[in-house]
Amino acid sequence: QDKERYELQAKRGSYLFPANSLTAEMVKVSMNSAFFLEADKANMLEGREMLELTGKVRLMSLLWKDKQTYALAEKACYHPKTETFILSGSPTSKVLCWQNGATLAAPEIHIQQDTK
């Protein structure tokens, strides 16, 4: 079974995920063309434990379970071991998410890959 491929593109170069560690600006992370996230900055912890995106994080997808999905957040963390994205707001703003006409606002949204 092929593992999903994550690619991180940055203003100054492109990195294949997982990388050992990185700090980059103006980043775009994509997963098998199913969805992508854009953010002002990215940091990866040594040992590839977590990729953190900060600053005007935007999630966009037209293929996520055949639904158009968009989200805005202050921060997104990707945890490779659990294949989970956590979108977070700030103390003064919530994560905003739209999916096929439905709107959701929450302090934090967890997105986990289906096990199917």
N, C-alpha and C positions, 0 to 999 in steps of 0.2 A: 504494500500500500504506500503510495506516495505521500510524504508529509507535505503539508501546505507550505508554500514558499512566500516568505515575507521579504520585501525589498524596501530599503530606506534610501531615498534620494535626498541629497542636501545641496545647499547653495554652492558649497565647495567640495564637490565629489559625490560619489554614490557608494553605498555600502550594502552588502548582502547581509541579511539577518540570518543567523546570529553572527555578530562580530564580537571581538573580545571586549572592547569598551569604546565609547565614542562620545563626543560632544559636538553638536552641529547646530546650524541655524537655518531657518527657512526650509523645513523638512516636509517630505511627503512619504508616508508609509502605505504600501499597498499589499493586499493579500490575494493572490491568484486572480487579480482583476475583479474580484467580487465586491470589494469596497476599499476605500482609502481614507486615510486621515492626513490632514495638513496641520502644521503648527509652526510657531515662531522658533522654538528650540527643542532639541532632543538630547537626552543624556541616557547612557546605558551604564548600569552598575557593572563593576568588574565581576567577571564570572557569569555574565549574561542572565542574572537573576531577574532583572526588570528593565524595561525600556520606558522612560518617562518623557512624555511630550508636554510642553507647557506653552502658554501664551496663545490665545485665540485658536483653540483646537477645533477643527471642523471635521466631522465624519460625513462621508457621502457614499451612498450605495444605491444602485438601481437593480441589483441582483440579489439582495438579501431576502431569501425566502419569497422571491417574486414580488417584493414590495419595495417601493421607493422609500428610502430612509435617509434622514439628515439629522445631525445633532451638532450643537455648539456647547463647548465646555471650556473651562479655564485650564484643566489638566486632564491628561489621559495616561494611564499606566498599563503596560502590557506585561503580563506574567506568563512567560513561555511554558513553565511547568504545568500550569492549569489551563493554558490557552484562553486566558480571560483578559478582556479590556475593562478597565474601570474608568469611567468618565466622571470627573468631579467638578463642582462649581467652586465658588469662593464664599467667604462669609456673607458677601453682599449680592451674590448672583447664583442662580441655579443652572443646572444642565438643562438645556432645551432640546427636545427630540420631537421630530415629526415623522410619522409613518402612515402613508396612504390616507392622509387627511386627519388623522388623529394626532393630538398634541399632548406632550407630557413634559412637565417641569418638576425636577427633583434635585436634591442636594448631590446625589450620586446615582449613577446607572451602571450596572454590571452587565457585560455582554460576554457570554461564554459560547464556545463552539459546540454545536450539537454533537452528540456521541454517535449518531447514526452514520 
